[in-house]
Amino acid sequence: MRYMGQGLSSLETFCSLMCLPNSVSQKAYDRINAKIADINEALANALMKKAAAEEKIIGGTVNSVVVSGGGTWKTRGHTSLIGVCTLIGADFGKVLDMEVMPSYCKGCDSYKGSKFGPKYSAFLGKH
């Protein structure tokens, strides 16, 4: 259900319609999703690293690769809070690097202390 953009409530509805036993609890569902996200991120990073190595081999240079950059926002206009930027290798057309760029962070916003000083710097280092 997660890959269809649906959450736990949709999974529970599906299970009840198909006469299947109850699905997992919200806590277990969140834990499973966190593990899937970690594995997806590790796999994506490994594949991008491999693609970058392929681009270097084809180019025949050690630290010089021809790339194309692109970016997009979640919504049109200048009001979107989330954007994505990618670098694509010119020879193979594979993604070499990507970065999600949110303009708002719940983690940073949840910090309750003062927004300056060594404690805040330590928080940002861990975050």
C-alpha positions, 0 to 999 in steps of 0.5 A: 500500500505504501508504494501506491501512496496509501497508508495504514488505514487503506491497508486495513480497509483492503484487508477487511474487504479481502477477508484477511486478518488485521494488518499491523499496528501503526507503530509496527507499520512506521517501523517497517516504513523506516527500515524500507526507507533506510534500505532504499536510501542505501541502495540508491547511494550505492547505485549512484556511486557505481554510476559515477565510477562508470562515468569516470571509466568511460571519460578516461579521466580521474576527476572530470565527468560531464554532467547535466543538472536538473531540478523540479519543485513539488508544486508549480510556482514559487510556493512549493516547500520541497524541491529535488535537484539531480546530476545526470551523467552525459555518457550513460544518462544515469543519475550520479547524485540527487538532493531533496531540498525542503525549505521547512524542517520539522526536526529543526522546528521542534528544537525547543532551546535557544537557536544559537550557541553550542547546544544548538550547534550540537543539535544541528550536527546530529540532525 
